[in-house]
């Protein structure tokens, strides 16, 4: 969402009614904002969903705390607690009651540069310094922030948030309700070259990339990411997928629906990532492999082969997680084994 500002206050009784929770304590307590247990003050709402934070609950100065059913008896000095099945879900539902996105004035700023044959939907905001090239289509209620460039022939859907300094290369397709954070580049050329002999010298000749980058509905892309366009085929990000900061996705990659891709992941060209995959931070995926639906890849893994659907892999080179743990445990025993071997060799010499 866009940057948020405080919106309004709620009483503990109102919070209980809004969440369907059980009020324990003073229903008249008023809170104006949300904060974690260890920092919340008397006029702030917090949540307590794990026993590991029991000490924070006991010491917290929060005015109202959302508490899970199994932890409702945990000691604490808050004046009111709301017992709910899932404090996280309840909190997400309450956030819009306390904060609202910053409103962006609709219309095209005089300092924006708009090309020819641009189609702009209703209630669109295009800020100063933005560049929209020829033949672009922008859907209703979409916001294009300052210094963002939308390349010729691109199409952006409804209700999108495109933050500042985003570069959208020509003919990129972006669905509805997509969020793209600052510094990200969509539709860059892939890293593709062939070696040729030119006048007796071997040179790297660039392969033209004429495919597109296609972003599905409800995708969020973090800051400073780079998603390459396809060479001949398209690069595709499936609906509902969320991509963290500093992720690179190579040409012709196809990522399925509802995937989670953490920071500093690199996915090489022509790899297929099927629906519901979770890829943790700093994972590297080799090119031309398939990662099956529902797979979990642990942080810093190096994936160099196909991963069957539903499995959890880790390590480098990546392998099934239990196998990787056994290999790591064996590796840690190597110094001890080497010492034993050296002692045996000394006995043999004697």
C-alpha positions as CSV (number, residue, x, y, z in Angstrom):
1,X,0.0,0.0,0.0
2,X,1.0,3.6,-0.3
3,X,2.5,5.4,2.7
4,X,-0.1,5.6,5.5
5,X,-1.2,8.2,8.0
6,X,-3.1,7.8,11.3
7,X,-6.8,7.7,10.6
8,X,-9.0,7.3,13.7
9,X,-9.3,5.8,17.1
10,X,-11.2,2.8,18.5
11,X,-12.3,1.7,21.9
12,X,-11.6,-1.8,23.1
13,X,-15.3,-2.6,22.9
14,X,-15.4,-1.5,19.3
15,X,-12.3,-3.6,18.5
16,X,-14.0,-6.6,20.1
17,X,-17.1,-6.1,18.0
18,X,-15.1,-5.6,14.8
19,X,-13.1,-8.8,15.3
20,X,-15.8,-10.9,16.8
21,X,-13.5,-11.4,19.8
22,X,-14.2,-11.7,23.6
23,X,-13.5,-8.5,25.6
24,X,-11.7,-9.0,28.8
25,X,-11.2,-5.8,30.8
26,X,-12.2,-2.1,30.3
27,X,-14.1,-1.7,27.1
28,X,-13.8,2.1,27.2
29,X,-10.0,2.1,26.7
30,X,-9.2,4.1,23.6
31,X,-6.3,3.4,21.2
32,X,-5.1,5.5,18.3
33,X,-2.4,3.3,16.6
34,X,-0.8,-0.1,16.4
35,X,2.6,-1.1,17.8
36,X,4.6,-4.2,18.8
37,X,4.3,-5.4,22.4
38,X,7.7,-4.2,23.5
39,X,7.1,-0.6,22.2
40,X,3.3,-0.1,22.6
41,X,2.1,2.6,24.8
42,X,-1.2,3.1,26.7
43,X,-3.0,4.5,23.7
44,X,-1.8,1.8,21.2
45,X,-3.1,-1.6,20.1
46,X,-0.8,-4.7,20.0
47,X,-1.1,-8.4,19.6
48,X,0.1,-11.6,21.4
49,X,0.1,-14.8,19.4
50,X,3.1,-16.8,20.6
51,X,4.1,-18.0,24.0
52,X,7.7,-17.1,23.2
53,X,6.7,-13.4,23.8
54,X,5.1,-14.0,27.2
55,X,7.7,-11.8,28.9
56,X,6.9,-9.0,26.6
57,X,3.2,-9.4,27.2
58,X,3.8,-9.3,30.9
59,X,5.8,-6.0,30.7
60,X,3.9,-4.3,27.8
61,X,2.2,-1.0,28.3
62,X,-0.2,-1.5,25.4
63,X,-3.7,-0.2,26.1
64,X,-5.4,-3.1,24.2
65,X,-3.9,-6.5,23.1
66,X,-5.3,-9.0,20.7
67,X,-4.6,-12.4,22.4
68,X,-5.0,-15.9,21.0
69,X,-7.5,-18.2,22.7
70,X,-4.8,-20.6,24.1
71,X,-2.8,-17.7,25.6
72,X,-5.7,-15.7,27.1
73,X,-4.6,-16.4,30.6
74,X,-1.1,-15.1,30.2
75,X,-0.3,-12.4,32.8
76,X,-0.1,-8.8,31.6
77,X,-0.9,-5.3,32.7
78,X,-2.9,-4.1,29.7
79,X,-6.2,-2.6,30.6
80,X,-8.1,-4.6,28.0
81,X,-7.5,-7.7,26.0
82,X,-9.5,-9.1,23.1
83,X,-9.4,-12.9,22.8
84,X,-9.6,-14.0,19.2
85,X,-8.8,-17.2,17.3
86,X,-6.0,-15.7,15.2
87,X,-4.5,-12.3,16.4
88,X,-2.6,-11.8,13.1
89,X,-5.7,-12.1,11.0
90,X,-7.6,-9.9,13.4
91,X,-4.9,-7.3,13.2
92,X,-4.8,-7.2,9.4
93,X,-8.5,-6.6,9.4
94,X,-8.1,-3.6,11.8
95,X,-5.2,-1.9,10.1
96,X,-7.4,0.0,7.6
97,X,-9.4,1.3,10.6
98,X,-6.3,3.1,12.0
99,X,-4.4,4.0,8.9
100,X,-5.4,5.1,5.4
101,X,-3.2,5.3,2.3
102,X,-2.0,8.8,1.3
103,X,-4.4,10.2,-1.3
104,X,-2.9,11.0,-4.7
105,X,-4.6,13.8,-6.5
106,X,-6.1,12.5,-9.7
107,X,-5.0,13.9,-13.0
108,X,-1.9,14.4,-15.1
109,X,0.6,16.8,-13.6
110,X,1.7,19.5,-16.1
111,X,5.3,18.5,-15.6
112,X,4.7,14.9,-16.7
113,X,5.6,14.0,-20.3
114,X,2.9,12.1,-22.1
115,X,3.4,10.6,-25.6
116,X,1.0,10.2,-28.5
117,X,-2.0,7.9,-28.5
118,X,-1.9,7.3,-24.7
119,X,-5.2,6.0,-23.2
120,X,-5.7,6.9,-19.6
121,X,-8.5,5.5,-17.5
122,X,-10.6,7.3,-14.8
123,X,-9.1,8.8,-11.7
124,X,-5.5,8.1,-12.7
125,X,-2.7,10.0,-11.1
126,X,0.5,10.7,-13.1
127,X,3.0,12.8,-11.1
128,X,5.5,15.4,-12.1
129,X,8.5,14.1,-13.9
130,X,6.9,10.8,-15.0
131,X,7.3,9.9,-18.6
132,X,4.7,7.9,-20.5
133,X,5.7,7.0,-24.0
134,X,3.6,6.5,-27.1
135,X,0.7,4.0,-27.3
136,X,0.6,3.2,-23.6
137,X,-2.7,2.1,-21.9
138,X,-3.2,2.9,-18.2
139,X,-6.2,1.5,-16.3
140,X,-8.6,3.2,-13.8
141,X,-7.3,4.5,-10.5
142,X,-3.7,3.7,-11.2
143,X,-0.9,5.9,-9.8
144,X,2.3,6.6,-11.7
145,X,4.9,8.3,-9.4
146,X,7.5,10.9,-10.2
147,X,10.5,9.9,-12.4
148,X,8.9,6.7,-13.5
149,X,9.2,5.8,-17.2
150,X,6.5,3.7,-18.9
151,X,7.8,2.4,-22.3
152,X,6.0,2.6,-25.6
153,X,3.2,0.1,-26.1
154,X,3.0,-1.0,-22.5
155,X,-0.2,-1.7,-20.7
156,X,-1.0,-1.2,-17.0
157,X,-4.2,-2.4,-15.5
158,X,-6.6,-0.9,-12.9
159,X,-5.7,0.1,-9.3
160,X,-1.9,-0.3,-9.7
161,X,0.7,1.5,-7.6
162,X,3.9,2.2,-9.6
163,X,6.4,4.0,-7.2
164,X,9.1,6.5,-8.2
165,X,12.0,5.7,-10.5
166,X,10.5,2.5,-11.9
167,X,11.5,1.7,-15.5
168,X,8.9,-0.2,-17.5
169,X,10.5,-1.1,-20.8
170,X,8.4,-1.1,-24.0
171,X,5.5,-3.6,-24.5
172,X,5.4,-4.7,-20.9
173,X,2.1,-6.0,-19.6
174,X,1.0,-5.4,-16.0
175,X,-2.3,-6.7,-14.6
176,X,-4.7,-5.2,-12.1
177,X,-3.8,-4.3,-8.5
178,X,-0.1,-4.6,-9.1
179,X,2.4,-2.9,-6.8
180,X,5.9,-2.1,-8.1
181,X,8.3,-0.5,-5.7
182,X,11.0,2.1,-6.4
183,X,14.1,1.3,-8.5
184,X,12.6,-1.8,-10.2
185,X,13.1,-2.5,-13.9
186,X,10.6,-4.5,-15.8
187,X,11.3,-5.8,-19.3
188,X,15.1,-5.4,-19.5
189,X,17.0,-7.4,-22.1
190,X,18.0,-10.8,-21.0
191,X,21.6,-11.9,-20.7
192,X,22.0,-13.7,-23.9
193,X,25.0,-13.8,-26.3
194,X,26.5,-16.1,-28.9
195,X,30.2,-16.4,-29.7
196,X,31.2,-15.6,-33.3
197,X,34.4,-15.2,-35.2
198,X,34.6,-11.7,-36.5
199,X,37.7,-10.9,-38.6
200,X,39.6,-13.6,-36.8
201,X,38.6,-12.6,-33.3
202,X,36.0,-14.3,-31.1
203,X,33.4,-11.8,-29.9
204,X,30.2,-12.0,-27.9
205,X,27.3,-11.1,-30.2
206,X,24.1,-9.9,-28.4
207,X,20.9,-12.0,-29.0
208,X,18.0,-9.6,-29.7
209,X,15.2,-10.0,-27.1
210,X,11.8,-9.4,-28.6
211,X,9.6,-11.2,-26.1
212,X,7.6,-9.4,-23.4
213,X,7.5,-9.2,-19.6
214,X,3.9,-10.1,-18.4
215,X,2.9,-9.4,-14.8
216,X,-0.3,-11.0,-13.5
217,X,-3.0,-9.6,-11.3
218,X,-2.3,-8.9,-7.6
219,X,1.5,-9.2,-7.9
220,X,3.8,-7.1,-5.7
221,X,7.4,-6.5,-6.7
222,X,9.9,-5.1,-4.2
223,X,12.5,-2.4,-4.7
224,X,15.5,-2.7,-7.0
225,X,14.4,-5.9,-8.7
226,X,15.1,-6.7,-12.4
227,X,12.8,-8.9,-14.4
228,X,14.0,-9.5,-18.0
229,X,11.9,-9.7,-21.1
230,X,11.8,-12.9,-23.0
231,X,14.1,-13.6,-26.0
232,X,11.4,-14.9,-28.2
233,X,9.0,-16.3,-25.6
234,X,7.6,-14.1,-22.8
235,X,8.7,-13.8,-19.2
236,X,5.6,-14.4,-17.0
237,X,4.9,-13.7,-13.3
238,X,1.7,-15.5,-12.2
239,X,-1.2,-13.9,-10.4
240,X,-0.9,-13.3,-6.6
241,X,2.9,-13.9,-6.5
242,X,4.9,-11.6,-4.2
243,X,8.5,-10.8,-4.9
244,X,10.9,-9.2,-2.3
245,X,13.6,-6.6,-2.9
246,X,16.7,-7.2,-4.9
247,X,15.4,-10.2,-6.9
248,X,16.6,-10.9,-10.5
249,X,14.4,-13.0,-12.8
250,X,16.0,-13.9,-16.1
251,X,14.6,-14.1,-19.6
252,X,11.8,-16.6,-20.5
253,X,11.3,-17.5,-16.9
254,X,7.7,-18.5,-16.0
255,X,6.6,-18.2,-12.4
256,X,3.2,-19.6,-11.3
257,X,0.5,-18.3,-9.1
258,X,0.8,-17.4,-5.4
259,X,4.5,-17.9,-5.1
260,X,6.7,-16.1,-2.5
261,X,10.2,-15.1,-3.6
262,X,12.4,-13.6,-0.9
263,X,15.2,-11.1,-1.2
264,X,18.4,-11.6,-3.3
265,X,17.0,-14.6,-5.2
266,X,18.4,-15.1,-8.7
267,X,16.5,-17.2,-11.3
268,X,18.3,-18.0,-14.5
269,X,16.7,-18.0,-17.9
270,X,14.0,-20.4,-19.1
271,X,13.3,-21.8,-15.6
272,X,9.8,-22.8,-14.7
273,X,8.5,-22.2,-11.1
274,X,5.1,-23.7,-10.7
275,X,2.2,-22.5,-8.4
276,X,2.6,-22.0,-4.7
277,X,6.4,-22.2,-4.5
278,X,8.3,-20.5,-1.6
279,X,11.9,-19.5,-2.4
280,X,13.8,-18.2,0.6
281,X,16.5,-15.5,0.6
282,X,19.7,-15.7,-1.5
283,X,18.6,-18.8,-3.4
284,X,20.1,-19.3,-6.9
285,X,18.2,-21.3,-9.5
286,X,20.0,-22.6,-12.6
287,X,18.5,-22.1,-16.0
288,X,16.2,-24.5,-17.9
289,X,15.0,-26.4,-14.8
290,X,11.5,-26.9,-13.3
291,X,10.5,-26.4,-9.7
292,X,7.3,-28.2,-9.0
293,X,4.2,-26.9,-7.4
294,X,4.2,-26.3,-3.6
295,X,8.0,-26.7,-3.3
296,X,9.9,-25.0,-0.5
297,X,13.5,-23.9,-1.1
298,X,15.6,-23.0,2.0
299,X,17.8,-19.9,2.2
300,X,21.1,-19.8,0.2
301,X,20.4,-23.1,-1.6
302,X,21.8,-23.6,-5.0
303,X,19.3,-25.4,-7.2
304,X,20.8,-27.0,-10.3
305,X,18.3,-29.7,-11.2
306,X,14.5,-30.2,-11.3
307,X,12.7,-30.3,-8.0
308,X,9.6,-32.6,-7.7
309,X,6.3,-31.0,-6.6
310,X,5.7,-30.7,-2.9
311,X,9.3,-31.3,-1.7
312,X,11.5,-29.2,0.6
313,X,15.1,-28.8,-0.6
314,X,18.1,-27.0,0.9
315,X,21.9,-26.8,0.6
316,X,24.4,-26.4,-2.2
317,X,24.0,-28.2,-4.4
318,X,20.4,-28.3,-3.3
319,X,18.9,-31.7,-2.4
320,X,16.0,-33.0,-0.3
321,X,16.1,-31.2,3.0
322,X,16.6,-34.3,5.2
323,X,19.4,-35.5,2.9
324,X,21.0,-32.1,3.1
325,X,20.9,-32.1,6.9
326,X,22.6,-35.5,7.0
327,X,25.3,-34.3,4.6
328,X,25.9,-31.2,6.8
329,X,26.1,-33.3,10.0
330,X,28.6,-35.6,8.3
331,X,30.7,-32.6,7.2
332,X,30.8,-31.3,10.7
333,X,32.3,-34.7,11.9
334,X,35.2,-34.5,9.4
335,X,37.7,-32.8,11.7
336,X,37.2,-35.5,14.3
337,X,37.4,-38.3,11.7
338,X,40.6,-36.8,10.3
339,X,42.2,-36.7,13.8
340,X,41.3,-40.4,14.3
341,X,42.7,-41.3,10.9
342,X,46.0,-39.4,11.6
343,X,46.3,-41.3,14.9
344,X,45.8,-44.6,13.1
345,X,48.4,-43.7,10.6
346,X,50.9,-42.9,13.3
347,X,50.3,-46.3,14.9
348,X,50.9,-48.0,11.5
349,X,54.2,-46.2,11.1
350,X,55.3,-47.4,14.5
